[in-house]
Amino acid sequence: MIPNPHKLGVHKLLKHIPLNALFDAPSKARLRKAVNIADLRLCAKQRAHKMVFDYLDAGADDEISLRRGKDAYSELEMHFHILSGLKPPLDLSTKIFGKDVKLPFFGCPTAGNRMFHWEGETAAAKAAQHHGTLYGLSSLATTGITEIGKLTDGPKVFQLYVWKDRELVRDVLAKAKEGGFDAMALTVDFTWYGNRERDIRNDFSIPPKYSVNQIVEAIRKPAWTYDFLSHEAYTYACINTEVPADSLAAFVNSQIAPEFDWKDAEWLLGEWNMPSAVKGVCRPDDAVKAVETGFTTMWVSNHGARQLETSPATIDVLPSIREAVGPDVEIILDGGVQRGTDICKALALGADSVGVGKPYLYGLAAGGTEGVIKAYDILKVELDRAMGLLGTGTVDDLKKRGPGLIKRRHASSRDYPDRFAYERGYGGGVI
């Protein structure tokens, strides 16, 4: 077995040999040419280790929900008004968790960002600060709460899983409050670890197992590999920095409490006593129960189609959840978003804001902070254009008039650009 290079101290030597810029030059050139999120996906695929890219890109089982999540937006037409008297740039500001933000979308809290690029969560935090929007930190982050708190003075939400150890929960919640986090999001659709078959085929682990296949892939992706080898090994920094980030699936299976229920949720809300979201809602009755339990925000999500296969597209269930909870309960939506037009449709159909996961992680894997900022830039320009052409000048205007502007139609083969669409990432790519 090949020894772990970090245990041998290889990173301590390589950090004094600054070859990152040399290895990253081709990646930066590709990043500059990217014009949409699909382009960023290809940039990420070309830079990142296959095991890492597939972890980011994949869905559960046969990836049906992953494809449906994107297809659902294609079935929604935008019936625009003309001569609206608008001119760019529009006012995209709104509130999320009661805090003012300049954009109605943000990067979802996602685990293990340093596996994609050495900057990790710090890149996403800097991009959120740059664009004046919400930042979300995962409790399985590879950057600590205190460090993130120093990077952005904007609104922040801390994501929490349903851990077994209540002392662990109390500890991380206390750290989040001390770190200036304004809200907490409890992820409730992760009580089992989803069947992500690309990870199984790739023998995915954190850190890599240094098998022959892993090494061959590492040689093919020198920019990612040099980043990995020249920086400290990453850990789950929000939980216990002494515990190495070994197998994500094994760690989650040992710590997650599948038996966590509504009474446990009440206990958690009592420990937090600040704005709180329940993340993973896809049914109106569950949304009503969550409001009754004390959650202030409904986060409509199917975990990026990475958990229960054939779970519904979130945009499809959004209107029924909005109807169930009424106009005054905050709703966040994520899932399937690849374009600014997708964000526009979600806001029109009942969301107060929209979380994006894969789009900004593609940017991160493609080029660190620069890549995440570019992902936000792309979506911002697309959203501004979509709202202007639709005839809505503000987010509030879009939300008020939206249901009359978006109409559903049956999908057709013409919704798919050409036979190379899958190669460009439509539906998550093919294995």
Secondary structure, DSSP 8 states (H G I E B T S, - for coil): ----TTTTTHHHHHTTS--HHHHHHHHHHHHHH--SHHHHHHHHHHHS-HHHHHHHH--STT-HHHHHHHHHHHTEEE---S-----SS-B--EEETTEEESSSEEE---S-GGGT-TTTHHHHHHHHHHHT--EEEETT-SS-HHHHHHH--S-EEEEE--BS-HHHHHHHHHHHHHTT--EEEEE-S-SS----HHHHHHT--SS----HHHHHHHHH-HHHHHHHHTS---B-TTT-TTSB---HHHHHHHHB-TT--HHHHHHHHHHH-S-EEEEEE--HHHHHHHHHHT-SEEEE--GGGTSSTT---HHHHHHHHHHHH-TTSEEEEESS--SHHHHHHHHHTT-SEEEESHHHHHHHHHHHHHHHHHHHHHHHHHHHHHHHHHT--BHHHHHHHGGGTEEE----GGGS--TTTTTTTTTS---
